[in-house]
Amino acid sequence: MKSFIYKIIIVTVFLIIFFEFTIGKRIDPITDNLDKFSSKEGRNELMDKLRQEMRDGLEKEYILEENDRILIYKFLNKIKLEINSVQKN
């Protein structure tokens, strides 16, 4: 019975170490990002970063690249056509 308990303890320690070196390393950045949303300072930092990005975008001549502008233009025209088709029926 003692050997069984020792084996269980060794296997458990091995699994914990294995988890920390494999899956745990991938989970840590995710939990760090979630912590930013849960604290008031983190939310303020994210809002300041968003405001700065918006200011930087407004200083540029074009916010979007040419391909993005064309894609959004075509998408909005398609939505406009669908809305107009509903009004006619």
N, C-alpha and C positions, 0 to 999 in steps of 0.2 A: 504494500500500500504506500509506503514511503517513496519508493521509486516512481510510482505513478504520479504522485504530487510533485516531485522534483521535475519530472518530464513535463507536466502541465505548466509549471512555473517557467521552465526554460523555453518552451514553445511560445508561451504568452509574451515573454520578454523579446524573443526573436520576432514575433509578429508586430509588436509595437515598434521595434527598431526598423523593421522592414517598411511599415506603414509610414513612419516619419521620413525616411529617406526616399520614398517613391511618391506616394499620393499626398503626403503632408506638404511636400515642397510645392505642389501645384495648388493646394488649397490656401496656403499662406497669403499669396497676393490677392486672392479673392476676398479673404476676410479683412485684409488691410483696406481694400476699396469699400467694403461694406461699413467698416468703422468710420470712414470719412463721412458717410451719409448719416450715421447715427449720432455724431457729435455736432454741436452747434458750430464749433470752430471749423470743423471739416466742411460743413455746408457753406459757411461764409467763405472759406477758401475756394470752394468750387464755384460759387457765385462770382467772386472776384475774378477768377480765371475766365469764366464765361463772358463777363463784361469786357475784360481786356481783349478777348478774341473778337468780340463784336466791334469794339473800337478799331482794332487792326483791320477788320474786314471793311469797315466804312471808309478807311483811309485809302483803300485800293481803288483803282479805276473800275475794275470788274471784280465782283465777289466770286462769281462762278466762272469756271472755264468754259470755253466755246462749246465743247461737246455736252456739258451739263446744261447749258442754257438751251441748246437745241432740244435736248431730251425733255426738259421741263416744259418748254413751249409746246411741243407736240402732245405731251401728256395733258396739259391744261386745255388745249384745243379739243382733244378727244372727250374730256369731261364736259366741256361746254356743249359739244354736239349731243352728248347723251342727255344732258339736262334739258336742252331745247327739244329733244324728241319726246320727252315726258310731258312737257307743257302742251305740245300739239295734240296729244291723245287725250 
